[in-house]
Amino acid sequence: MIQLITGKKGSGKTKILIDKINSAVKDTNGCLVCIEKGETIRRSISYKVRWCDAEQFTIDSFDSFYGFVAGMLAGNYDIKEIFVDGIFKIAGADFDEFGIMLAKLDKLTKDDVAVVFTVSADNSELPSSVTAFVD
């Protein structure tokens, strides 16, 4: 399952994501992963969450992001939720490429893993390939 938290910069997306992460620590029976660029939310989330800095792993495109997630899932079948803060900061702001990556990721994760992204854009700016994943 893929979920997008959308909105312009400063609209509170990261706060919503932090709340979701810390709630999942209490409710999820499995491993949790948080991916971001830099260390913006690292100290705001539980130490029980596997935190990853995208820069440390040189993730700089949607293809490399997909490969990173696929590798994590191949190596750890206990991952239940993945939280991604600022996907456009990580992989660039190509909305069409993002839509392609979401479709591939949706097939990879199926109903086994929930992936939550913060997206710095209004729904009206995003193509239908992306808005299909907005609640």
C-alpha positions in Angstrom: 0.0 0.0 0.0 1.3 3.4 -0.9 0.1 6.6 0.8 1.0 10.2 -0.1 0.9 13.2 2.2 0.8 16.1 -0.1 1.0 19.9 0.3 3.1 22.9 -0.2 6.3 23.6 1.8 5.4 24.5 5.4 2.0 22.9 5.4 2.8 20.4 8.1 3.5 17.2 6.2 6.6 16.3 8.2 4.7 16.7 11.5 2.0 14.4 10.2 4.7 11.9 9.1 6.4 12.0 12.5 3.1 11.3 14.2 2.4 8.4 11.9 5.9 6.9 12.6 5.7 7.2 16.4 2.2 5.8 16.3 3.3 2.9 14.1 6.0 2.0 16.7 3.3 1.3 19.2 0.9 -0.5 16.8 3.0 -2.4 14.2 4.4 -5.8 14.8 7.4 -5.7 12.5 10.3 -3.5 11.4 9.8 0.2 10.5 12.1 2.2 8.2 12.4 6.0 7.8 14.2 7.4 4.8 15.1 11.1 4.5 17.7 13.4 3.1 19.8 14.8 6.0 18.8 14.5 9.6 15.7 16.7 9.9 13.4 14.2 11.7 16.0 11.7 13.1 15.7 12.9 16.7 11.9 13.3 16.5 11.3 9.6 15.9 11.7 6.5 18.1 15.0 4.8 18.3 13.2 1.6 17.3 12.8 2.9 13.7 15.6 2.1 11.3 16.6 5.5 10.1 18.4 6.0 6.7 20.0 9.1 5.3 19.5 9.0 1.5 22.7 11.0 1.0 24.7 8.3 2.8 23.6 5.7 0.3 23.9 8.2 -2.7 20.2 7.9 -3.6 19.7 10.6 -6.2 17.1 9.4 -8.6 13.8 7.5 -8.5 15.5 4.4 -10.0 18.2 4.4 -7.3 15.4 4.9 -4.6 13.4 2.0 -6.0 16.5 -0.2 -6.0 17.4 0.8 -2.4 13.9 -0.1 -1.2 13.8 -3.3 -3.2 17.2 -4.3 -1.7 15.9 -3.6 1.9 12.8 -5.6 1.3 14.8 -8.5 -0.2 17.1 -8.5 2.9 14.5 -8.2 5.6 11.1 -9.8 5.2 10.0 -8.3 8.5 9.7 -4.7 7.2 6.1 -3.6 7.6 6.2 0.1 7.0 8.5 2.5 5.2 8.2 6.3 5.8 9.9 8.7 3.3 10.2 12.4 4.1 10.7 14.7 1.1 10.9 12.3 -1.8 11.5 15.2 -4.2 14.5 16.3 -2.1 15.9 12.8 -2.4 15.2 11.9 -6.1 14.3 15.2 -7.8 11.0 16.8 -8.7 10.1 14.9 -11.9 6.4 14.2 -11.4 6.2 11.7 -14.3 9.2 9.7 -13.1 7.7 9.7 -9.6 4.5 8.2 -11.0 6.4 5.5 -12.8 8.4 4.7 -9.7 5.2 4.6 -7.6 3.6 2.0 -9.9 6.7 -0.2 -9.7 6.8 0.2 -5.9 3.1 -0.6 -5.6 3.7 -4.0 -7.4 6.7 -4.7 -5.2 5.1 -4.0 -1.9 1.5 -5.2 -2.7 -0.4 -5.5 0.5 2.6 -6.6 2.6 4.3 -3.3 3.2 2.9 0.2 3.7 5.0 3.0 2.2 4.2 6.6 3.2 5.7 9.6 1.3 5.6 13.3 2.0 5.3 15.2 -1.4 5.9 18.9 -1.6 3.2 19.7 -4.2 -0.5 20.3 -4.4 -2.6 17.6 -5.8 -3.5 19.9 -8.7 0.1 20.0 -9.8 0.6 16.2 -9.8 -0.3 13.9 -12.8 -2.9 11.2 -12.4 -0.2 8.5 -12.1 0.7 10.1 -8.8 -2.7 11.3 -7.5 -4.0 7.7 -7.8 -2.1 7.1 -4.6 -3.5 10.1 -2.7 -6.1 9.2 0.0 
